[in-house]
Amino acid sequence: MHPYRTHTCAQLSASEVGQTVRLSGWIHRKRDHGGVLFVDLRDHYGITQIVADSDSPALPVLDSLRAESVVTIEGEVKARAAETVNANLTTGAIEVFARSVTVQSAAEELPLPVAGAADMRSMLFTEMEAPVAPRMFVPEPEPVAASEVLERIAAVEGLHEDRDAPVVLDIVAAVEEAEQSDGVVVAMLAEMLADPDSVFQPEAFLYQDFSVRCRMAKLKKVPLDLAAFRRRFALAKGGVFDPAEPRWAEALRVAERLPDDMLAPFLQIARAAIGGEPCPDDDVLGRAYGSHSPGRIRRLVEYMEKQGAIVVRSDFGGRRSIGIPELGLSTEAE
């Protein structure tokens, strides 16, 4: 008998039932059915199903091996039950009950699955090719006039007039609480930015620190969610602690064309241009961008210029100034 095979993994059929055969190949796939292990053995010619039950000495060995391990299996060819015949395989009418296994090469854990064209298509596109449920169109509610809103509020207040504990909407108190919260937010952002390393920390870590500070300040709840905090922290890194100030309105409008992570360095440039100050150097822009890399800062400035947000100029002495065309302003040369 050949030391590695008597047949290829595409040769066996019902005519070999009862014979003892030897096959070699790669473990293509394993399926554990509770005490019975099914292994698809693959070679260059095809696939044969190997079965190892609790009586087989091959069971613990096959169970321990990973996919793409190379083995030689000796066992008896048996016919499959009619309901388990696989018409898609040339060997689908039989299976080999393993009696012994020789490990030729045990595979390590694979970084990527090994599969044929059909299997790979199934892994990649099954969900994409599944039928998609039709999208339900939900019309937007009709806008309600302000006068109608006031009438509804008045009607609700009228329902509560005779109750012992009427519901009162204290607008003044709500406004005062919001202003107090915003003042605390500004103070916290200033405290966080006082630490020079804060601008290089992950957003999740910064937001956790911000939430702890809110609890220490005895706020009823954290006034900003993660997305709102990300924007306010970026504004603060750019030197804008109160975005409602009218002097920042035009600069923020220009910044809308830029990604959120570029908001802070752009505002550093805008502040210098509005104040007639020297152009921020790469260290200042790097802190605003959260990077120590000169190459990243150079690409950042190039990107903002390509978006039309800024124009970079150098004088004959090599000093850089940056203009913001939509504002009609420019920094001093630095």
Solvent accessible surface area in square Angstrom, and as a share of the most:
residue,aa,sasa,rsa
1,M,141,0.63
2,H,98,0.44
3,P,90,0.57
4,Y,107,0.41
5,R,81,0.30
6,T,50,0.29
7,H,38,0.17
8,T,21,0.12
9,C,0,0.00
10,A,32,0.25
11,Q,103,0.46
12,L,1,0.00
13,S,45,0.29
14,A,64,0.50
15,S,91,0.58
16,E,31,0.14
17,V,66,0.38
18,G,50,0.49
19,Q,85,0.38
20,T,79,0.46
21,V,1,0.00
22,R,47,0.17
23,L,0,0.00
24,S,13,0.08
25,G,6,0.05
26,W,77,0.27
27,I,0,0.00
28,H,24,0.11
29,R,100,0.36
30,K,63,0.27
31,R,77,0.28
32,D,97,0.50
33,H,117,0.52
34,G,69,0.66
35,G,38,0.37
36,V,49,0.28
37,L,4,0.02
38,F,40,0.17
39,V,0,0.00
40,D,13,0.07
41,L,0,0.00
42,R,49,0.18
43,D,10,0.05
44,H,159,0.71
45,Y,140,0.53
46,G,21,0.20
47,I,38,0.19
48,T,0,0.00
49,Q,16,0.07
50,I,0,0.00
51,V,4,0.02
52,A,1,0.00
53,D,32,0.17
54,S,89,0.57
55,D,127,0.66
56,S,5,0.03
57,P,93,0.59
58,A,0,0.00
59,L,37,0.18
60,P,88,0.55
61,V,53,0.30
62,L,0,0.00
63,D,78,0.41
64,S,87,0.56
65,L,17,0.08
66,R,119,0.43
67,A,40,0.31
68,E,28,0.12
69,S,0,0.00
70,V,39,0.23
71,V,0,0.00
72,T,10,0.06
73,I,1,0.00
74,E,51,0.23
75,G,2,0.02
76,E,61,0.27
77,V,0,0.00
78,K,70,0.30
79,A,62,0.48
80,R,26,0.10
81,A,53,0.41
82,A,92,0.72
83,E,147,0.66
84,T,73,0.43
85,V,71,0.41
86,N,51,0.26
87,A,101,0.78
88,N,143,0.73
89,L,52,0.26
90,T,112,0.65
91,T,1,0.00
92,G,2,0.02
93,A,43,0.33
94,I,0,0.00
95,E,24,0.11
96,V,0,0.00
97,F,37,0.15
98,A,0,0.00
99,R,105,0.38
100,S,55,0.35
101,V,27,0.16
102,T,77,0.45
103,V,59,0.34
104,Q,79,0.35
105,S,61,0.39
106,A,66,0.51
107,A,22,0.17
108,E,135,0.61
109,E,134,0.60
110,L,66,0.33
111,P,130,0.82
112,L,134,0.67
113,P,79,0.50
114,V,77,0.44
115,A,30,0.23
116,G,40,0.38
117,A,96,0.74
118,A,83,0.64
119,D,48,0.25
120,M,66,0.29
121,R,137,0.50
122,S,61,0.39
123,M,102,0.46
124,L,106,0.53
125,F,72,0.30
126,T,78,0.45
127,E,154,0.69
128,M,142,0.63
129,E,101,0.45
130,A,47,0.36
131,P,136,0.85
132,V,129,0.74
133,A,79,0.62
134,P,116,0.73
135,R,231,0.84
136,M,164,0.73
137,F,176,0.73
138,V,120,0.69
139,P,89,0.56
140,E,155,0.69
141,P,123,0.78
142,E,146,0.65
143,P,125,0.79
144,V,68,0.39
145,A,60,0.47
146,A,77,0.60
147,S,72,0.46
148,E,68,0.31
149,V,63,0.36
150,L,121,0.60
151,E,117,0.52
152,R,131,0.48
153,I,70,0.36
154,A,60,0.47
155,A,63,0.49
156,V,81,0.46
157,E,90,0.40
158,G,36,0.35
159,L,132,0.66
160,H,31,0.14
161,E,133,0.60
162,D,140,0.72
163,R,147,0.54
164,D,152,0.79
165,A,83,0.65
166,P,67,0.42
167,V,104,0.60
168,V,116,0.67
169,L,123,0.61
170,D,79,0.41
171,I,112,0.57
172,V,103,0.59
173,A,46,0.36
174,A,56,0.44
175,V,74,0.43
176,E,103,0.46
177,E,80,0.36
178,A,63,0.48
179,E,115,0.51
180,Q,119,0.53
181,S,22,0.14
182,D,57,0.30
183,G,40,0.39
184,V,33,0.19
185,V,2,0.01
186,V,45,0.26
187,A,51,0.40
188,M,9,0.04
189,L,0,0.00
190,A,47,0.36
191,E,97,0.43
192,M,4,0.02
193,L,30,0.15
194,A,81,0.63
195,D,74,0.39
196,P,84,0.53
197,D,83,0.43
198,S,8,0.05
199,V,11,0.06
200,F,60,0.25
201,Q,68,0.30
202,P,88,0.55
203,E,79,0.35
204,A,75,0.58
205,F,112,0.47
206,L,10,0.05
207,Y,49,0.19
208,Q,120,0.53
209,D,45,0.23
210,F,0,0.00
211,S,15,0.09
212,V,60,0.35
213,R,70,0.26
214,C,1,0.01
215,R,154,0.56
216,M,153,0.68
217,A,47,0.37
218,K,182,0.77
219,L,30,0.15
220,K,182,0.77
221,K,157,0.66
222,V,48,0.27
223,P,45,0.28
224,L,26,0.13
225,D,92,0.48
226,L,72,0.36
227,A,62,0.48
228,A,37,0.29
229,F,2,0.01
230,R,82,0.30
231,R,105,0.38
232,R,30,0.11
233,F,11,0.04
234,A,10,0.08
235,L,2,0.01
236,A,3,0.03
237,K,37,0.16
238,G,0,0.00
239,G,22,0.21
240,V,0,0.00
241,F,64,0.27
242,D,51,0.27
243,P,41,0.26
244,A,87,0.67
245,E,56,0.25
246,P,121,0.76
247,R,150,0.55
248,W,9,0.03
249,A,55,0.43
250,E,90,0.40
251,A,1,0.01
252,L,22,0.11
253,R,110,0.40
254,V,0,0.00
255,A,6,0.05
256,E,135,0.61
257,R,100,0.36
258,L,14,0.07
259,P,56,0.35
260,D,81,0.42
261,D,83,0.43
262,M,20,0.09
263,L,5,0.03
264,A,1,0.01
265,P,0,0.00
266,F,0,0.00
267,L,0,0.00
268,Q,31,0.14
269,I,0,0.00
270,A,0,0.00
271,R,87,0.32
272,A,4,0.03
273,A,4,0.03
274,I,68,0.34
275,G,50,0.48
276,G,42,0.41
277,E,88,0.39
278,P,73,0.46
279,C,4,0.03
280,P,15,0.09
281,D,69,0.36
282,D,64,0.33
283,D,112,0.58
284,V,59,0.34
285,L,0,0.00
286,G,3,0.03
287,R,87,0.32
288,A,3,0.02
289,Y,35,0.13
290,G,27,0.26
291,S,9,0.06
292,H,148,0.66
293,S,41,0.27
294,P,98,0.62
295,G,16,0.15
296,R,109,0.40
297,I,4,0.02
298,R,139,0.51
299,R,134,0.49
300,L,4,0.02
301,V,11,0.06
302,E,81,0.36
303,Y,82,0.31
304,M,0,0.00
305,E,66,0.30
306,K,166,0.70
307,Q,70,0.31
308,G,34,0.33
309,A,0,0.00
310,I,1,0.00
311,V,63,0.36
312,V,42,0.24
313,R,128,0.47
314,S,81,0.52
315,D,57,0.30
316,F,223,0.93
317,G,66,0.64
318,G,58,0.55
319,R,133,0.48
320,R,55,0.20
321,S,15,0.10
322,I,0,0.00
323,G,6,0.06
324,I,1,0.01
325,P,76,0.48
326,E,74,0.33
327,L,35,0.17
328,G,67,0.64
329,L,72,0.36
330,S,37,0.24
331,T,7,0.04
332,E,95,0.42
333,A,31,0.24
334,E,104,0.47
